[in-house]
Amino acid sequence: MLRKISFSIIGGAGFRAQYYLRIAQALPDLFHVAGMVVRDGEKGGEMERKWGVKTYRNMELLLTKEKPDFVVLSVSGSECAQSLFQLADTGIPVLTETPPGQNLDDLLALHERLTVNGAMVQVAEQYHLHPLNQARLALIDSGRLGEITQATVSVSHMYHGASLIRKMLGIQFEEAEIKAIRFTSPILAGPDRMGPPREEKTLFTERDLAWIQFGEKLGIYDFTKDQHRSWIRSNHLSVRGVKGELFDSQVKLLSDFATPLPLELKRINRGEGENQEGYYLAGIIAGESWVYRNPFAPARLYDDEIAIAACLQKMADYISGGPDFYGLPDASQDCYIGFKIEEAIATGETVKVSRQPWASFA
């Protein structure tokens, strides 16, 4: 049986912080929010009324009054590194939102001051923990696709995309070469964080494409700004191996060298039709086998919330002596690759991803 996990949130009443509140509300037997820091007193009062959680005006007061297992740091990217340094002095484990640093100097400072000194920090990079990506990784790990040589990721921006490319290819901290371009085109505006569009409006969006060559393996990054919210642009992920291919939810395998075996990654939901078990994702199957089971069923969470709940659970395992699941070295590597993609776009030249000091600490 999973034990109840107590965590505090530092970072105010923003969009990301409320993910954690929704998850705790949906899974009260598993997660408890032991207070949160909201600097603005009026907003703090609103959060207390809406979510039934105690709020404090600063970190020092929160940590005096509450005794969480760890804290979730959900501040702006520009504040993240300094907040991590401050929290390191308290000795409390931290699960921080992405990105941990704004530039290479930030990442190197985090390595020298935190990783080298054994600070307990993990990063809430959730995309590889989405149910469909967990199913894809399970199929890759099964060996049925053979050795993976190529991955195309058109899902999210920069460091998120780099994370998925490395996960799908099985890449650690290898050196690489990057070529990239940017293409601008018009599109009708779609939803944003505030909700659906309120008027018809044409925007000009940037599509970034990068080819990242890790020796004999190729990662292709393809992202158009806000495509993950757009109603008229699609996300896409494909993986090619010696023995088969994943293309979104379609799987092409061989039963033997002369016999094709097409499969589909199929979501199994409860609560559809005459099923009365409640509405939730049970898992994902490929053929006759489960390749993913939802560990938080029957809570009614959407995929991003399931993935963030997995970050919380893995953080609890980590502070209890379990393994890293996405530490500062991994987060720094993916940010670094993102920086290099931007450099390749800006210069039009092939740029090199070199080995960084954090590679030895992963």
C-alpha positions as CSV (number, residue, x, y, z in Angstrom):
1,M,0.0,0.0,0.0
2,L,1.3,3.5,-0.9
3,R,2.0,5.7,2.1
4,K,0.6,9.3,2.2
5,I,3.0,11.9,0.9
6,S,3.2,15.3,2.5
7,F,4.7,18.2,0.4
8,S,4.6,22.0,0.5
9,I,4.5,24.3,-2.5
10,I,6.7,27.3,-2.9
11,G,5.9,29.7,-5.7
12,G,2.6,31.4,-5.2
13,A,-0.8,30.8,-6.8
14,G,0.3,30.3,-10.5
15,F,-0.8,28.0,-13.2
16,R,1.7,25.3,-12.4
17,A,1.2,25.3,-8.6
18,Q,-2.5,24.6,-9.1
19,Y,-1.6,21.3,-10.9
20,Y,-0.3,20.0,-7.6
21,L,-3.4,21.2,-5.7
22,R,-5.7,19.4,-8.1
23,I,-3.8,16.2,-7.9
24,A,-3.8,16.3,-4.1
25,Q,-7.5,17.0,-4.1
26,A,-8.2,14.0,-6.5
27,L,-5.9,11.7,-4.5
28,P,-6.4,12.7,-0.8
29,D,-5.3,9.2,0.5
30,L,-2.0,9.6,-1.3
31,F,-1.0,13.3,-1.2
32,H,-1.3,16.1,1.3
33,V,-0.3,19.7,0.7
34,A,1.4,20.9,3.9
35,G,1.0,24.6,3.2
36,M,2.2,26.8,0.4
37,V,4.0,30.1,0.0
38,V,1.9,32.9,-1.6
39,R,3.6,36.2,-1.1
40,D,0.5,38.3,-1.8
41,G,-1.9,38.1,1.2
42,E,-5.0,38.7,-0.9
43,K,-4.1,35.9,-3.3
44,G,-3.2,33.7,-0.4
45,G,-6.7,34.2,1.1
46,E,-8.2,33.2,-2.3
47,M,-6.2,30.0,-2.4
48,E,-7.1,29.1,1.2
49,R,-10.8,29.5,0.4
50,K,-10.6,27.7,-2.9
51,W,-8.4,24.8,-2.0
52,G,-8.6,24.5,1.8
53,V,-4.8,24.8,2.1
54,K,-2.8,27.0,4.5
55,T,-0.7,29.7,3.0
56,Y,2.3,31.6,4.2
57,R,4.0,34.8,3.0
58,N,7.5,33.5,3.0
59,M,9.5,30.2,2.9
60,E,11.0,30.6,6.4
61,L,7.6,30.9,8.1
62,L,6.2,27.9,6.1
63,L,9.2,25.7,7.1
64,T,8.8,26.7,10.7
65,K,5.1,25.8,10.8
66,E,5.0,22.8,8.5
67,K,7.0,19.6,8.3
68,P,6.7,18.3,4.7
69,D,8.6,15.4,3.3
70,F,9.8,17.7,0.5
71,V,8.9,21.0,-1.1
72,V,7.7,21.6,-4.7
73,L,9.5,24.7,-6.1
74,S,7.2,26.3,-8.7
75,V,8.7,29.7,-9.4
76,S,9.5,31.5,-12.6
77,G,12.5,30.2,-14.6
78,S,14.5,33.4,-13.8
79,E,14.0,32.8,-10.0
80,C,14.6,29.0,-10.0
81,A,18.4,28.8,-9.5
82,Q,18.5,31.3,-6.7
83,S,15.6,29.7,-4.9
84,L,17.3,26.3,-5.2
85,F,20.4,27.7,-3.6
86,Q,18.3,29.1,-0.8
87,L,16.5,25.9,-0.2
88,A,19.8,23.9,-0.2
89,D,20.8,25.8,3.0
90,T,17.7,24.3,4.8
91,G,18.6,20.7,3.8
92,I,15.0,20.0,2.7
93,P,14.6,17.8,-0.5
94,V,13.3,19.8,-3.5
95,L,11.2,18.8,-6.5
96,T,11.6,21.8,-8.8
97,E,9.7,22.8,-11.9
98,T,11.5,23.2,-15.2
99,P,13.7,24.8,-16.3
100,P,16.2,24.9,-13.4
101,G,18.4,27.5,-15.1
102,Q,18.2,30.2,-17.8
103,N,21.7,29.7,-19.3
104,L,24.8,27.5,-19.2
105,D,26.3,29.6,-16.4
106,D,23.2,28.8,-14.2
107,L,23.5,25.1,-15.0
108,L,27.2,25.0,-14.1
109,A,26.6,26.9,-10.9
110,L,23.8,24.4,-9.9
111,H,26.1,21.6,-10.6
112,E,29.0,23.0,-8.5
113,R,26.9,24.2,-5.6
114,L,24.2,21.5,-5.4
115,T,24.9,18.3,-7.3
116,V,28.6,18.1,-6.3
117,N,27.6,18.6,-2.6
118,G,24.9,16.0,-2.7
119,A,21.8,18.2,-2.5
120,M,18.6,16.2,-2.8
121,V,17.0,17.8,-5.9
122,Q,14.9,16.3,-8.6
123,V,13.1,18.0,-11.5
124,A,9.5,17.7,-12.4
125,E,10.0,16.9,-16.1
126,Q,6.8,15.1,-16.8
127,Y,6.5,14.5,-20.5
128,H,8.2,11.0,-20.5
129,L,5.8,10.0,-17.7
130,H,2.7,10.7,-19.8
131,P,0.8,7.4,-20.2
132,L,1.3,7.2,-23.9
133,N,5.0,7.9,-23.6
134,Q,5.3,5.3,-20.8
135,A,3.7,2.8,-23.2
136,R,6.1,3.7,-26.0
137,L,9.1,3.4,-23.7
138,A,7.8,0.0,-22.4
139,L,7.6,-1.2,-26.0
140,I,11.1,0.1,-26.7
141,D,12.4,-1.5,-23.5
142,S,10.9,-4.9,-24.5
143,G,13.3,-5.1,-27.5
144,R,10.5,-5.7,-30.0
145,L,11.6,-2.7,-32.1
146,G,15.2,-3.8,-32.0
147,E,18.0,-1.2,-31.5
148,I,16.5,2.3,-31.8
149,T,18.3,4.5,-34.3
150,Q,15.9,7.4,-34.9
151,A,13.3,9.5,-33.1
152,T,11.2,12.4,-34.2
153,V,9.6,14.5,-31.5
154,S,7.0,17.1,-32.2
155,V,5.4,17.4,-28.8
156,S,6.7,20.3,-26.7
157,H,9.4,23.0,-26.8
158,M,13.1,22.9,-26.4
159,Y,14.2,21.1,-23.2
160,H,10.9,19.0,-23.0
161,G,11.5,17.9,-26.6
162,A,15.2,17.2,-25.9
163,S,14.2,15.1,-22.9
164,L,11.8,12.9,-25.0
165,I,14.4,12.5,-27.8
166,R,17.0,11.3,-25.3
167,K,14.6,9.0,-23.6
168,M,13.4,7.4,-26.9
169,L,16.9,7.0,-28.3
170,G,18.4,5.7,-25.0
171,I,20.9,8.6,-25.0
172,Q,22.6,9.7,-21.9
173,F,25.2,12.5,-22.1
174,E,26.8,11.7,-25.5
175,E,28.3,14.5,-27.6
176,A,26.2,15.5,-30.6
177,E,26.0,17.8,-33.6
178,I,23.0,20.0,-34.3
179,K,21.7,21.6,-37.5
180,A,18.5,23.7,-37.3
181,I,16.2,26.2,-39.1
182,R,13.2,28.4,-38.2
183,F,10.2,28.8,-40.5
184,T,7.5,31.4,-39.9
185,S,3.9,31.0,-41.1
186,P,0.4,32.3,-40.4
187,I,-2.2,30.4,-38.3
188,L,-5.5,31.2,-36.7
189,A,-5.1,31.6,-32.9
190,G,-6.3,28.8,-30.7
191,P,-6.6,28.3,-26.9
192,D,-4.0,29.6,-24.5
193,R,-3.6,29.1,-20.7
194,M,-6.6,31.4,-20.1
195,G,-8.9,29.3,-22.2
196,P,-10.5,29.2,-25.7
197,P,-9.9,32.1,-28.1
198,R,-12.2,35.1,-27.6
199,E,-12.0,36.4,-31.2
200,E,-10.8,35.4,-34.6
201,K,-7.2,36.4,-34.9
202,T,-4.3,35.5,-37.2
203,L,-0.9,35.0,-35.7
204,F,2.5,34.4,-37.2
205,T,4.1,31.4,-35.5
206,E,7.6,30.1,-35.6
207,R,8.3,26.4,-36.5
208,D,11.7,25.2,-35.2
209,L,13.3,22.1,-36.8
210,A,16.5,20.6,-35.6
211,W,18.5,17.5,-36.6
212,I,20.5,16.2,-33.6
213,Q,23.0,13.5,-34.5
214,F,24.3,11.5,-31.6
215,G,26.9,9.4,-33.5
216,E,24.9,6.7,-35.3
217,K,21.6,7.9,-33.8
218,L,19.4,10.7,-35.0
219,G,16.9,12.9,-33.1
220,I,14.6,15.2,-35.0
221,Y,13.1,18.1,-33.1
222,D,10.0,19.8,-34.6
223,F,8.0,22.3,-32.7
224,T,5.6,25.1,-33.6
225,K,4.9,27.6,-30.9
226,D,1.7,26.7,-29.0
227,Q,1.1,23.6,-31.1
228,H,0.4,21.6,-27.9
229,R,-2.7,23.7,-27.3
230,S,-3.8,24.3,-30.9
231,W,-7.0,22.8,-32.3
232,I,-5.5,22.8,-35.8
233,R,-2.0,21.5,-35.3
234,S,-1.1,18.0,-34.2
235,N,1.5,16.6,-31.9
236,H,3.6,13.7,-33.3
237,L,6.2,11.2,-32.0
238,S,7.8,8.4,-34.0
239,V,10.6,6.0,-33.2
240,R,12.4,3.7,-35.6
241,G,14.3,0.6,-34.7
242,V,16.0,-2.2,-36.6
243,K,13.0,-4.5,-36.2
244,G,10.1,-2.1,-36.2
245,E,8.6,1.4,-35.9
246,L,6.3,3.4,-33.6
247,F,4.3,6.1,-35.4
248,D,2.1,8.0,-32.8
249,S,-0.1,5.1,-31.7
250,Q,0.6,2.8,-34.5
251,V,3.2,0.0,-34.2
252,K,4.8,-1.9,-37.1
253,L,6.6,-5.1,-36.2
254,L,7.5,-8.4,-37.8
255,S,6.3,-11.7,-36.6
256,D,9.2,-13.2,-38.6
257,F,11.2,-11.7,-41.4
258,A,8.4,-12.4,-44.0
259,T,5.4,-11.6,-41.8
260,P,4.3,-8.1,-40.9
261,L,2.6,-7.7,-37.5
262,P,0.8,-4.3,-37.1
263,L,-0.4,-3.3,-33.6
264,E,-2.0,-0.3,-32.0
265,L,-1.4,1.4,-28.7
266,K,-5.0,1.5,-27.5
267,R,-6.2,3.4,-24.5
268,I,-8.5,1.5,-22.2
269,N,-10.9,3.8,-20.4
270,R,-13.5,2.8,-17.8
271,G,-16.9,4.5,-17.7
272,E,-17.7,4.3,-21.4
273,G,-20.9,2.8,-22.8
274,E,-22.5,0.6,-20.2
275,N,-19.4,0.4,-18.0
276,Q,-20.2,1.9,-14.6
277,E,-16.8,1.9,-12.9
278,G,-16.4,5.6,-13.1
279,Y,-14.6,7.5,-15.8
280,Y,-10.8,7.1,-15.8
281,L,-7.9,5.8,-17.8
282,A,-7.2,2.1,-16.9
283,G,-4.1,1.8,-19.1
284,I,-2.8,1.1,-22.6
285,I,-2.6,-2.2,-24.4
286,A,-0.7,-3.3,-27.5
287,G,-2.2,-6.4,-29.0
288,E,-2.9,-8.8,-26.1
289,S,-0.6,-7.2,-23.6
290,W,-0.7,-4.2,-21.2
291,V,2.1,-1.8,-21.9
292,Y,0.9,0.7,-19.3
293,R,-1.3,0.6,-16.3
294,N,-2.5,3.8,-14.6
295,P,-1.1,3.6,-11.0
296,F,-3.6,6.4,-9.9
297,A,-6.8,4.8,-11.1
298,P,-9.7,5.4,-10.5
299,A,-8.9,9.1,-9.8
300,R,-10.2,11.2,-12.7
301,L,-7.0,12.9,-13.9
302,Y,-5.9,13.9,-17.3
303,D,-2.6,12.7,-18.8
304,D,-0.5,15.7,-17.7
305,E,-1.8,15.4,-14.1
306,I,-1.1,11.6,-14.1
307,A,2.5,12.4,-15.2
308,I,3.0,15.0,-12.5
309,A,1.5,12.7,-9.9
310,A,4.1,10.2,-11.0
311,C,6.8,12.8,-10.4
312,L,5.4,13.3,-6.8
313,Q,5.4,9.5,-6.2
314,K,8.9,9.1,-7.6
315,M,10.1,12.0,-5.4
316,A,8.8,10.3,-2.3
317,D,10.6,7.1,-3.4
318,Y,13.8,9.1,-4.0
319,I,13.9,10.7,-0.6
320,S,13.3,7.2,1.0
321,G,16.5,5.9,-0.6
322,G,15.2,5.2,-4.1
323,P,17.0,6.1,-7.4
324,D,17.1,9.5,-9.1
325,F,14.3,9.7,-11.7
326,Y,15.2,13.0,-13.3
327,G,17.9,14.9,-11.4
328,L,19.8,18.1,-12.1
329,P,22.3,16.4,-14.5
330,D,19.5,15.2,-16.8
331,A,17.6,18.5,-16.6
332,S,20.8,20.4,-17.3
333,Q,21.6,18.2,-20.3
334,D,18.2,18.8,-21.8
335,C,18.3,22.5,-21.2
336,Y,21.8,22.6,-22.7
337,I,20.6,20.8,-25.8
338,G,17.8,23.3,-26.0
339,F,20.3,26.2,-25.8
340,K,22.3,24.6,-28.6
341,I,19.2,24.2,-30.8
342,E,18.6,28.0,-30.3
343,E,22.2,28.7,-31.2
344,A,22.0,26.6,-34.3
345,I,18.9,28.4,-35.4
346,A,20.4,31.9,-34.7
347,T,23.7,31.2,-36.5
348,G,22.6,28.9,-39.3
349,E,25.7,26.8,-38.5
350,T,26.2,23.2,-37.2
351,V,26.9,23.4,-33.5
352,K,28.4,20.9,-31.2
353,V,26.9,19.5,-27.9
354,S,30.0,18.8,-25.8
355,R,30.4,16.8,-22.7
356,Q,29.6,18.9,-19.5
357,P,30.8,18.4,-15.9
358,W,27.4,17.1,-14.7
359,A,27.7,14.0,-17.0
360,S,29.9,12.3,-14.4
361,F,27.3,12.6,-11.7
362,A,24.3,11.0,-13.4
